[in-house]
Amino acid sequence: MKPLQRKLWAAGNKTMSALYRRTNGRIGGRARGGTPVLLLTVRGRKTGVERTAPVSYFEHEGGYLVVGSAGGIAEDPQWFKNLAATDMARIRVKAEESTVNVRVLEGTERDAAWTRVVLAEAPSFADYERKSGRVLPIARLTPTG
C-alpha cells in the first residue's frame, strides 16, 4: 500500500471507529457485504501504541474469527500483523467491550474455518483471497471473561 493510501485508510478507520463507538455499532456495524463489524484494539508490534480498527467478524464456538483480508490487497493488513504478534487484544461488539485471547489459525484448522465459517457466511471473501494472491490469515478471538 502506498503512503497516501495508508494515511487515507488510517483516517477512514479512525472516523468509522468514532462513529461506531458513538452509535454502539448502528453506524459502521456492518461491512459492505453485510458481515458484522467489531472494533479491534491491539498494541502495535513496533511502536507499542494501541491502535483500533473496524474489522469484519464471524461468530464461532463462543468466540470470533477475524480475517486479514483488507479488501483483497496484496499484503496482510497492519492490524493483523499486530494481532499475530500478541496473545491479547480488546474488542468492542456494539456496546459490549471485552478482552480476548488471540490465536492465529494455521494449516487444516485455518482451512476448515475458512470453508465452514467464512465462506459459508460470506462467499465474497473468496474474491478477496483471489484478488490478493495470498492465503488470507484467520485469527480466533476468545473472550477471557
TIRO-2110 file (N, C-alpha, C; in Angstrom, 1 decimal):
// TIRO-2110
0.8, -1.2, 0.0, N, 1, A
0.0, 0.0, 0.0, CA, 1, A
0.9, 1.2, 0.0, C, 1, A
0.6, 2.2, -0.8, N, 2, A
1.3, 3.4, -0.9, CA, 2, A
1.1, 4.3, 0.3, C, 2, A
2.1, 5.2, 0.6, N, 3, A
1.9, 6.0, 1.8, CA, 3, A
0.6, 6.8, 1.9, C, 3, A
0.2, 7.4, 0.8, N, 4, A
-1.0, 8.2, 0.8, CA, 4, A
-2.2, 7.3, 1.1, C, 4, A
-2.2, 6.2, 0.4, N, 5, A
-3.3, 5.2, 0.6, CA, 5, A
-3.4, 4.8, 2.1, C, 5, A
-2.2, 4.5, 2.7, N, 6, A
-2.1, 4.1, 4.1, CA, 6, A
-2.7, 5.2, 5.0, C, 6, A
-2.4, 6.5, 4.7, N, 7, A
-2.9, 7.6, 5.5, CA, 7, A
-4.4, 7.7, 5.4, C, 7, A
-4.9, 7.6, 4.2, N, 8, A
-6.4, 7.7, 4.0, CA, 8, A
-7.1, 6.5, 4.6, C, 8, A
-6.5, 5.3, 4.6, N, 9, A
-7.1, 4.1, 5.2, CA, 9, A
-7.1, 4.4, 6.7, C, 9, A
-6.0, 4.9, 7.3, N, 10, A
-6.0, 5.2, 8.7, CA, 10, A
-7.0, 6.2, 9.1, C, 10, A
-7.2, 7.3, 8.3, N, 11, A
-8.2, 8.3, 8.6, CA, 11, A
-9.6, 7.7, 8.6, C, 11, A
-9.8, 6.9, 7.6, N, 12, A
-11.1, 6.2, 7.5, CA, 12, A
-11.4, 5.3, 8.7, C, 12, A
-10.4, 4.6, 9.1, N, 13, A
-10.6, 3.7, 10.2, CA, 13, A
-10.9, 4.5, 11.5, C, 13, A
-10.2, 5.6, 11.7, N, 14, A
-10.4, 6.4, 12.9, CA, 14, A
-11.8, 7.0, 12.9, C, 14, A
-12.3, 7.5, 11.7, N, 15, A
-13.6, 8.1, 11.6, CA, 15, A
-14.7, 7.0, 11.9, C, 15, A
-14.5, 5.8, 11.2, N, 16, A
-15.5, 4.8, 11.4, CA, 16, A
-15.5, 4.3, 12.8, C, 16, A
-14.4, 4.2, 13.5, N, 17, A
-14.3, 3.7, 14.9, CA, 17, A
-15.0, 4.7, 15.8, C, 17, A
-14.9, 6.0, 15.5, N, 18, A
-15.6, 7.0, 16.4, CA, 18, A
-17.1, 6.9, 16.2, C, 18, A
-17.5, 6.8, 14.9, N, 19, A
-19.0, 6.6, 14.7, CA, 19, A
-19.5, 5.4, 15.3, C, 19, A
-18.8, 4.3, 15.2, N, 20, A
-19.2, 3.0, 15.8, CA, 20, A
-19.4, 3.2, 17.3, C, 20, A
-18.4, 3.7, 17.9, N, 21, A
-18.5, 3.9, 19.4, CA, 21, A
-19.7, 4.8, 19.8, C, 21, A
-19.8, 5.9, 19.1, N, 22, A
-20.9, 6.9, 19.4, CA, 22, A
-22.3, 6.3, 19.3, C, 22, A
-22.4, 5.4, 18.3, N, 23, A
-23.7, 4.8, 18.0, CA, 23, A
-23.9, 3.4, 18.4, C, 23, A
-22.9, 2.8, 19.1, N, 24, A
-22.9, 1.4, 19.5, CA, 24, A
-23.1, 0.5, 18.3, C, 24, A
-22.4, 0.8, 17.2, N, 25, A
-22.4, 0.0, 16.1, CA, 25, A
-23.6, 0.2, 15.1, C, 25, A
-24.5, 1.1, 15.4, N, 26, A
-25.6, 1.3, 14.5, CA, 26, A
-25.1, 1.9, 13.2, C, 26, A
-24.0, 2.8, 13.3, N, 27, A
-23.3, 3.2, 12.1, CA, 27, A
-21.9, 2.5, 12.2, C, 27, A
-21.6, 1.9, 11.1, N, 28, A
-20.3, 1.2, 11.0, CA, 28, A
-20.4, -0.3, 11.5, C, 28, A
-21.5, -0.7, 11.9, N, 29, A
-21.6, -2.1, 12.4, CA, 29, A
-21.8, -3.2, 11.4, C, 29, A
-21.8, -2.8, 10.1, N, 30, A
-21.9, -3.8, 9.1, CA, 30, A
-20.9, -3.4, 7.9, C, 30, A
-20.2, -4.3, 7.4, N, 31, A
-19.4, -4.1, 6.2, CA, 31, A
-20.2, -4.1, 5.0, C, 31, A
-19.6, -3.7, 3.9, N, 32, A
-20.4, -3.6, 2.6, CA, 32, A
-21.1, -4.9, 2.2, C, 32, A
-20.5, -6.0, 2.5, N, 33, A
-21.1, -7.3, 2.1, CA, 33, A
-22.1, -7.8, 3.2, C, 33, A
-22.3, -7.0, 4.2, N, 34, A
-23.3, -7.3, 5.3, CA, 34, A
-22.7, -8.0, 6.5, C, 34, A
-21.4, -8.4, 6.4, N, 35, A
-20.9, -9.0, 7.6, CA, 35, A
-20.8, -8.1, 8.8, C, 35, A
-21.0, -8.6, 10.0, N, 36, A
-20.9, -7.7, 11.2, CA, 36, A
-19.5, -7.2, 11.4, C, 36, A
-19.4, -6.1, 12.1, N, 37, A
-18.1, -5.4, 12.3, CA, 37, A
-17.9, -5.2, 13.8, C, 37, A
-16.7, -5.5, 14.3, N, 38, A
-16.3, -5.2, 15.7, CA, 38, A
-15.2, -4.2, 15.6, C, 38, A
-14.9, -3.6, 16.8, N, 39, A
-13.7, -2.7, 16.9, CA, 39, A
-12.6, -3.5, 17.6, C, 39, A
-11.5, -3.7, 16.9, N, 40, A
-10.4, -4.4, 17.5, CA, 40, A
-9.3, -3.4, 17.9, C, 40, A
-8.9, -3.5, 19.2, N, 41, A
-7.8, -2.7, 19.7, CA, 41, A
-6.6, -3.6, 20.0, C, 41, A
-5.5, -3.3, 19.4, N, 42, A
-4.3, -4.1, 19.6, CA, 42, A
-3.1, -3.2, 19.6, C, 42, A
-2.1, -3.6, 20.4, N, 43, A
-0.9, -2.8, 20.6, CA, 43, A
0.0, -3.0, 19.3, C, 43, A
0.6, -2.0, 18.8, N, 44, A
1.5, -2.0, 17.7, CA, 44, A
2.7, -2.8, 18.0, C, 44, A
3.1, -3.7, 17.1, N, 45, A
4.2, -4.6, 17.3, CA, 45, A
5.6, -3.9, 17.3, C, 45, A
5.6, -2.7, 16.7, N, 46, A
6.9, -1.9, 16.6, CA, 46, A
6.8, -0.7, 17.6, C, 46, A
5.7, 0.0, 17.6, N, 47, A
5.5, 1.2, 18.4, CA, 47, A
5.1, 1.0, 19.8, C, 47, A
4.3, -0.1, 20.1, N, 48, A
3.7, -0.3, 21.4, CA, 48, A
2.5, 0.5, 21.6, C, 48, A
2.1, 1.3, 20.6, N, 49, A
0.9, 2.2, 20.7, CA, 49, A
-0.3, 1.4, 20.3, C, 49, A
-1.4, 1.6, 21.1, N, 50, A
-2.6, 0.9, 20.8, CA, 50, A
-3.3, 1.5, 19.6, C, 50, A
-3.8, 0.7, 18.7, N, 51, A
-4.5, 1.1, 17.5, CA, 51, A
-5.8, 0.3, 17.5, C, 51, A
-6.8, 1.0, 16.9, N, 52, A
-8.2, 0.4, 16.8, CA, 52, A
-8.5, 0.4, 15.3, C, 52, A
-9.1, -0.7, 14.9, N, 53, A
-9.5, -0.9, 13.5, CA, 53, A
-10.9, -1.6, 13.5, C, 53, A
-11.8, -1.1, 12.7, N, 54, A
-13.1, -1.8, 12.5, CA, 54, A
-12.8, -3.0, 11.6, C, 54, A
-13.3, -4.2, 12.1, N, 55, A
-12.9, -5.4, 11.4, CA, 55, A
-14.2, -6.3, 11.3, C, 55, A
-14.4, -6.9, 10.1, N, 56, A
-15.5, -7.9, 10.0, CA, 56, A
-15.2, -9.1, 10.8, C, 56, A
-16.2, -9.7, 11.4, N, 57, A
-16.0, -10.9, 12.2, CA, 57, A
-17.1, -11.9, 11.9, C, 57, A
-16.8, -13.1, 12.4, N, 58, A
-17.7, -14.3, 12.3, CA, 58, A
-17.8, -14.9, 13.7, C, 58, A
-19.0, -15.0, 14.2, N, 59, A
-19.1, -15.7, 15.5, CA, 59, A
-18.9, -17.2, 15.3, C, 59, A
-18.1, -17.8, 16.2, N, 60, A
-17.8, -19.2, 16.1, CA, 60, A
-17.4, -19.8, 17.4, C, 60, A
-18.2, -20.8, 17.9, N, 61, A
-17.8, -21.5, 19.1, CA, 61, A
-17.5, -20.6, 20.3, C, 61, A
-18.4, -19.7, 20.5, N, 62, A
-18.2, -18.8, 21.7, CA, 62, A
-17.2, -17.7, 21.6, C, 62, A
-16.6, -17.6, 20.4, N, 63, A
-15.6, -16.6, 20.1, CA, 63, A
-15.9, -15.9, 18.8, C, 63, A
-14.8, -15.3, 18.2, N, 64, A
-14.9, -14.6, 17.0, CA, 64, A
-13.8, -15.0, 16.1, C, 64, A
-14.1, -15.1, 14.8, N, 65, A
-13.0, -15.2, 13.8, CA, 65, A
-12.9, -13.9, 13.0, C, 65, A
-11.6, -13.5, 12.8, N, 66, A
-11.4, -12.3, 12.0, CA, 66, A
-10.4, -12.7, 10.9, C, 66, A
-10.6, -12.1, 9.8, N, 67, A
-9.8, -12.5, 8.6, CA, 67, A
-9.0, -11.2, 8.1, C, 67, A
-7.8, -11.4, 7.9, N, 68, A
-6.9, -10.3, 7.4, CA, 68, A
-7.0, -10.1, 5.9, C, 68, A
-8.2, -9.7, 5.5, N, 69, A
-8.5, -9.5, 4.0, CA, 69, A
-8.1, -8.2, 3.5, C, 69, A
-8.4, -7.1, 4.2, N, 70, A
-8.1, -5.7, 3.8, CA, 70, A
-8.6, -5.5, 2.4, C, 70, A
-9.8, -6.0, 2.1, N, 71, A
-10.4, -5.8, 0.8, CA, 71, A
-9.7, -6.4, -0.4, C, 71, A
-8.7, -7.3, -0.1, N, 72, A
-8.0, -8.0, -1.2, CA, 72, A
-6.7, -7.4, -1.6, C, 72, A
-6.1, -6.5, -0.8, N, 73, A
-4.8, -6.0, -1.1, CA, 73, A
-3.7, -7.1, -1.0, C, 73, A
-2.6, -6.9, -1.6, N, 74, A
-1.6, -8.0, -1.7, CA, 74, A
-0.8, -8.3, -0.4, C, 74, A
-1.0, -7.6, 0.6, N, 75, A
-0.3, -7.9, 1.9, CA, 75, A
-1.2, -7.9, 3.1, C, 75, A
-0.8, -8.6, 4.1, N, 76, A
-1.7, -8.7, 5.3, CA, 76, A
-1.8, -7.3, 5.9, C, 76, A
-3.0, -6.9, 6.3, N, 77, A
-3.2, -5.6, 6.9, CA, 77, A
-2.4, -5.4, 8.2, C, 77, A
-2.0, -4.2, 8.5, N, 78, A
-1.2, -3.9, 9.7, CA, 78, A
-1.9, -4.4, 11.0, C, 78, A
-3.2, -4.3, 11.1, N, 79, A
-3.9, -4.7, 12.3, CA, 79, A
-3.7, -6.2, 12.5, C, 79, A
-3.7, -7.0, 11.4, N, 80, A
-3.5, -8.4, 11.5, CA, 80, A
-2.0, -8.7, 11.9, C, 80, A
-1.1, -8.0, 11.3, N, 81, A
0.3, -8.2, 11.7, CA, 81, A
0.5, -8.0, 13.2, C, 81, A
-0.1, -6.9, 13.7, N, 82, A
0.0, -6.6, 15.1, CA, 82, A
-0.7, -7.7, 15.9, C, 82, A
-1.9, -8.1, 15.5, N, 83, A
-2.6, -9.2, 16.2, CA, 83, A
-1.8, -10.5, 16.3, C, 83, A
-1.1, -10.8, 15.2, N, 84, A
-0.3, -12.0, 15.1, CA, 84, A
0.9, -12.0, 16.1, C, 84, A
1.3, -10.8, 16.5, N, 85, A
2.5, -10.6, 17.3, CA, 85, A
2.1, -10.6, 18.8, C, 85, A
0.9, -10.8, 19.2, N, 86, A
0.4, -10.7, 20.6, CA, 86, A
-0.5, -11.9, 20.9, C, 86, A
-0.8, -12.0, 22.2, N, 87, A
-1.8, -13.1, 22.5, CA, 87, A
-3.0, -12.5, 23.2, C, 87, A
-3.1, -11.2, 23.3, N, 88, A
-4.2, -10.5, 23.9, CA, 88, A
-4.6, -9.3, 23.1, C, 88, A
-5.9, -8.9, 23.1, N, 89, A
-6.4, -7.7, 22.5, CA, 89, A
-7.7, -7.3, 23.2, C, 89, A
-8.2, -6.2, 22.7, N, 90, A
-9.5, -5.8, 23.2, CA, 90, A
-10.5, -5.7, 22.0, C, 90, A
-11.7, -6.0, 22.3, N, 91, A
-12.7, -5.8, 21.2, CA, 91, A
-14.0, -5.1, 21.8, C, 91, A
-14.7, -4.5, 20.8, N, 92, A
-16.0, -3.9, 21.2, CA, 92, A
-17.0, -4.4, 20.1, C, 92, A
-18.0, -5.1, 20.6, N, 93, A
-19.1, -5.6, 19.7, CA, 93, A
-20.3, -4.8, 20.1, C, 93, A
-20.7, -3.9, 19.3, N, 94, A
-21.8, -2.9, 19.6, CA, 94, A
-21.4, -2.2, 20.8, C, 94, A
-22.1, -2.3, 22.0, N, 95, A
-21.8, -1.6, 23.2, CA, 95, A
-21.0, -2.4, 24.2, C, 95, A
-20.7, -3.7, 23.9, N, 96, A
-20.0, -4.6, 24.8, CA, 96, A
-18.5, -4.6, 24.5, C, 96, A
-17.7, -4.3, 25.5, N, 97, A
-16.3, -4.4, 25.4, CA, 97, A
-15.7, -5.6, 26.2, C, 97, A
-14.7, -6.2, 25.6, N, 98, A
-14.1, -7.3, 26.4, CA, 98, A
-12.6, -7.5, 25.9, C, 98, A
-11.9, -8.2, 26.8, N, 99, A
-10.5, -8.6, 26.5, CA, 99, A
-10.6, -10.0, 25.9, C, 99, A
-9.8, -10.2, 24.9, N, 100, A
-9.8, -11.5, 24.2, CA, 100, A
-8.4, -12.1, 24.1, C, 100, A
-8.3, -13.5, 24.2, N, 101, A
-7.1, -14.2, 23.8, CA, 101, A
-7.1, -14.3, 22.3, C, 101, A
-5.9, -14.2, 21.8, N, 102, A
-5.7, -14.2, 20.3, CA, 102, A
-4.9, -15.5, 19.9, C, 102, A
-5.4, -16.2, 18.9, N, 103, A
-4.7, -17.3, 18.3, CA, 103, A
-4.8, -17.3, 16.8, C, 103, A
-3.7, -17.3, 16.1, N, 104, A
-3.8, -17.3, 14.6, CA, 104, A
-4.0, -18.8, 14.2, C, 104, A
-5.0, -19.0, 13.4, N, 105, A
-5.2, -20.4, 12.9, CA, 105, A
-4.3, -20.8, 11.8, C, 105, A
-3.8, -22.0, 11.8, N, 106, A
-2.9, -22.4, 10.7, CA, 106, A
-3.3, -23.8, 10.2, C, 106, A
-2.8, -24.1, 9.0, N, 107, A
-3.0, -25.5, 8.4, CA, 107, A
-4.4, -25.9, 8.3, C, 107, A
-4.7, -27.1, 8.6, N, 108, A
-6.1, -27.6, 8.4, CA, 108, A
-7.1, -26.9, 9.3, C, 108, A
-6.7, -26.4, 10.4, N, 109, A
-7.7, -25.7, 11.3, CA, 109, A
-8.1, -24.4, 10.6, C, 109, A
-7.1, -23.7, 10.0, N, 110, A
-7.4, -22.5, 9.2, CA, 110, A
-8.3, -22.8, 8.0, C, 110, A
-7.9, -23.8, 7.3, N, 111, A
-8.7, -24.2, 6.1, CA, 111, A
-10.1, -24.6, 6.4, C, 111, A
-10.3, -25.3, 7.5, N, 112, A
-11.7, -25.7, 7.9, CA, 112, A
-12.5, -24.5, 8.3, C, 112, A
-11.9, -23.5, 9.1, N, 113, A
-12.6, -22.3, 9.4, CA, 113, A
-12.9, -21.5, 8.2, C, 113, A
-12.0, -21.4, 7.3, N, 114, A
-12.2, -20.7, 6.0, CA, 114, A
-13.5, -21.2, 5.3, C, 114, A
-13.5, -22.6, 5.1, N, 115, A
-14.6, -23.2, 4.4, CA, 115, A
-15.9, -23.2, 5.1, C, 115, A
-15.9, -23.7, 6.4, N, 116, A
-17.1, -24.0, 7.1, CA, 116, A
-17.7, -22.7, 7.7, C, 116, A
-16.9, -21.7, 8.0, N, 117, A
-17.5, -20.5, 8.6, CA, 117, A
-17.4, -19.3, 7.7, C, 117, A
-16.2, -18.9, 7.3, N, 118, A
-16.1, -17.7, 6.5, CA, 118, A
-16.8, -17.8, 5.1, C, 118, A
-16.5, -18.7, 4.3, N, 119, A
-17.1, -18.8, 3.0, CA, 119, A
-18.6, -19.2, 3.1, C, 119, A
-19.0, -20.0, 4.1, N, 120, A
-20.4, -20.3, 4.3, CA, 120, A
-21.2, -19.1, 4.6, C, 120, A
-20.6, -18.1, 5.4, N, 121, A
-21.4, -16.9, 5.7, CA, 121, A
-21.2, -15.7, 4.8, C, 121, A
-20.0, -15.7, 4.2, N, 122, A
-19.6, -14.6, 3.3, CA, 122, A
-18.8, -15.0, 2.1, C, 122, A
-19.5, -15.6, 1.1, N, 123, A
-18.8, -16.2, 0.0, CA, 123, A
-17.9, -15.1, -0.8, C, 123, A
-18.2, -13.8, -0.6, N, 124, A
-17.5, -12.8, -1.3, CA, 124, A
-16.0, -12.8, -0.8, C, 124, A
-15.7, -13.3, 0.4, N, 125, A
-14.3, -13.4, 0.8, CA, 125, A
-13.4, -14.2, -0.1, C, 125, A
-14.0, -15.1, -0.9, N, 126, A
-13.2, -15.9, -1.8, CA, 126, A
-12.7, -14.9, -2.9, C, 126, A
-13.4, -13.9, -3.2, N, 127, A
-13.0, -12.9, -4.2, CA, 127, A
-11.8, -12.1, -3.6, C, 127, A
-11.8, -11.8, -2.3, N, 128, A
-10.7, -11.0, -1.7, CA, 128, A
-9.4, -11.9, -1.7, C, 128, A
-9.6, -13.2, -1.5, N, 129, A
-8.4, -14.0, -1.5, CA, 129, A
-7.8, -14.2, -2.9, C, 129, A
-8.7, -14.3, -3.8, N, 130, A
-8.3, -14.4, -5.2, CA, 130, A
-7.6, -13.1, -5.7, C, 130, A
-8.2, -12.0, -5.4, N, 131, A
-7.6, -10.7, -5.7, CA, 131, A
-6.3, -10.4, -5.1, C, 131, A
-6.1, -10.9, -3.8, N, 132, A
-4.9, -10.6, -3.1, CA, 132, A
-3.7, -11.4, -3.5, C, 132, A
-4.0, -12.6, -4.0, N, 133, A
-2.9, -13.5, -4.4, CA, 133, A
-2.2, -14.2, -3.2, C, 133, A
-2.9, -14.2, -2.1, N, 134, A
-2.3, -14.8, -0.9, CA, 134, A
-3.4, -15.5, -0.1, C, 134, A
-3.0, -16.4, 0.8, N, 135, A
-3.9, -17.1, 1.6, CA, 135, A
-4.3, -16.1, 2.7, C, 135, A
-5.5, -15.8, 2.9, N, 136, A
-5.9, -14.8, 3.9, CA, 136, A
-5.8, -15.4, 5.3, C, 136, A
-5.1, -14.7, 6.2, N, 137, A
-5.0, -15.3, 7.5, CA, 137, A
-6.2, -15.1, 8.4, C, 137, A
-6.4, -16.0, 9.3, N, 138, A
-7.6, -16.0, 10.2, CA, 138, A
-7.1, -16.1, 11.6, C, 138, A
-7.7, -15.3, 12.5, N, 139, A
-7.4, -15.4, 13.9, CA, 139, A
-8.6, -15.7, 14.7, C, 139, A
-8.5, -16.4, 15.8, N, 140, A
-9.6, -16.7, 16.7, CA, 140, A
-9.5, -15.8, 17.9, C, 140, A
-10.5, -15.0, 18.2, N, 141, A
-10.5, -14.2, 19.4, CA, 141, A
-11.5, -14.8, 20.4, C, 141, A
-11.0, -15.2, 21.6, N, 142, A
-11.8, -15.8, 22.6, CA, 142, A
-11.9, -14.9, 23.8, C, 142, A
-13.1, -14.5, 24.2, N, 143, A
-13.2, -13.6, 25.4, CA, 143, A
-12.7, -14.3, 26.6, C, 143, A
-12.0, -13.5, 27.5, N, 144, A
-11.4, -14.0, 28.7, CA, 144, A
-12.3, -14.1, 29.8, C, 144, A
-13.4, -13.4, 29.8, N, 145, A
-14.3, -13.4, 31.0, CA, 145, A
-15.6, -13.9, 30.8, C, 145, A
END
